[in-house]
Amino acid sequence: MSVYADQKEATREKNIEETDIEETARVRLRHSSYRAIRNVTCRLDVEGVLHLRGSVPTYHYKQLAQTAVAGIIGLKEVANEIEVDSTS
């Protein structure tokens, strides 16, 4: 196999891993026993940082969403950009 083919394969494997990280986070949020965090969205950037976005009624739920995705293998960092809105 050529160096180019090896690099292409490594890139493909990395993309699959990144997709797995993002999908695992989505599943954890969607299937949470806490209804308030089920609609939180997430996106993994190219540096391996998972961005959480959405709105929850309390800071406690904001922290629960972050805790739900923490510990996913391959995840480097979580950027919790969830807004707290007591009317949500």
N, C-alpha and C positions, 0 to 999 in steps of 0.2 A: 504494500500500500504506500502511496506517495505521501509526502509531508502535507501537501494540500488536502488530500483525502482524509488524513488523520485530523487535521484542523477542522475540516468540514464536519466530520463525525463528532468531534468534541463539542463543536458549536451546537449541533443537533441535540446531543445529549444534555447540554446545558439548558437549551430551550425547553426540553421535556421536563427537566427538574424544576425550572422556574414555573412552568405551567402547573406542575404538581403542587408546588408550594402555594400558589395562588388559589388553586381549586380546593386544597385542603383547608385553607383559611376560610374560603366561602362556605364550605360545608359545615365547618365548626360554628360559624356565625349563624347560618340558616337553621341549624338543628339545635341551637342553644335552648335551654329550658327557660331562658329569660327572653320573653317576647320583645322587649325594648331593643335588643341588639340584633334581632333577626334581619332587619333591613339595613344594617350597616354594610357599606360596600368596601371592597379592598382592591388594591392594584399594586403589583410588584414592579418596582422600577429596575433599571438596568444594573444598579449597584446592589441589588438584593434587599432593598428596603421596602417593606410592605406598608402602604399608606392606607389607613382606615379613615373612612369619611361617612358622614351621615349626621343624624341628630338623635339624641337620647334625652330623657327627662331629667337625669341626675348625673353627677360626677361618678357616683357608684357604678352606674351602668356603663359609663365611658371606660372605667377601669376594668370592668368585667369583660368588655369586648376585647380589650388589649390582652387580658389574661387568657381569653379563649384561644387566641392565635399564637401566644407565646409558646416556645418550645417546639415549633415545627422544624423538623430537620432541614437544614440548609438555609433557614431564614437568618439573615444577618442582623436586622434591626426592624423595629416597628415604629412608624411615625403615626402617632395617634392624633388625627386631625378632626376627630368627632366633636361636634358642637353640642353643648348642653343647652337645652331649651325646655324649660319647665312646662311649656304649653304643648310639647310634642307627645 
